[in-house]
Amino acid sequence: MTSPARDPNAASSISTITWTDGKPAYAISCDLPGGCQSRAVATCTNGNYTVLKSENMPTAGDARAVLGSPSVVIRCG
């Protein structure tokens, strides 16, 4: 799903925002980190994107329950 809305298949939500540089970007929140990545790839037609901000994306050994729900801000291209 590439439109801004909740995507139950990827367990994520997306919205268009204006980033700090005044240009548009996409804010994605997801139930699981993989959902954020899946939604980013689906949103950008060529699958290429730049992560502008990442929160609560766990690395090996992190306790996900402590971190909270993952989210990212991306820009296609």
Secondary structure, DSSP 8 states (H G I E B T S, - for coil): --SSSEETTTTEEEEEEE-TTSSEEEEEEESSHHHHHHHHHHHSTTS-EEEEEEES---TT--HHHH-S-EEEEEE-
